[in-house]
Amino acid sequence: SITKERTEVILQGTSSLDPNDPSAVWEEFEFKCKPGDLRRRPCLISPYHYRLDWLMWFAAFQTYEQNEWIIHLAGKLLAQEEETLSLLATNPFSGRAPP
C-alpha cells in the first residue's frame, strides 16, 4: 500500500545576503521526475525511477539525521558541482553566483 498524503523534501536556495530577511527570494531546485511545479507535466518512466528522485521521496518519511546524504547533496548544490547538478532538471542559479 502507499500513503494517502505525500510529504515532500524541497531543496531551495537564495541569493540574499541575509536568508532570514522576509524579502529574501527562495528558488527551488527542480528534480527530473520528483513532483514539484504543478504547471509541469508529470514525468512517466516505467519500470524504472530516477534514483535520486526516488530517494527524495523516502527521505520525506524520516529525518535528515537518518538520511545524511541529503546534507552532502545540499553541499554539492551550494558548491555548484556540475556532476550533481546534472542529476536535476533545473538549476535556478545557472549563470549566477551560487546560493
Residue pairs with C-beta under 8 A, 6 or more apart in sequence:
6 35
6 57
6 60
7 60
7 61
8 34
8 35
8 56
8 60
9 56
9 59
9 60
9 70
10 28
10 36
11 28
11 29
11 73
11 74
11 77
12 26
12 27
12 28
12 29
13 26
13 27
13 29
13 77
13 78
13 92
13 93
13 98
13 99
14 24
14 25
14 26
14 27
14 99
15 25
15 93
15 96
15 97
15 99
16 23
16 24
16 25
18 24
27 92
27 93
27 99
28 36
28 37
28 92
29 77
29 88
29 90
29 91
29 92
30 36
30 37
30 40
30 88
30 89
30 90
30 92
31 50
31 52
31 53
31 56
31 87
31 88
31 89
32 43
32 50
32 53
32 87
32 88
32 89
33 43
33 45
33 49
33 50
33 53
34 50
34 53
34 56
34 57
35 42
43 50
50 87
52 73
52 87
55 67
55 69
59 67
59 70
64 70
64 71
73 84
76 84
77 84
77 85
77 99
78 98
78 99
79 98
80 91
80 93
80 98
85 91
93 99
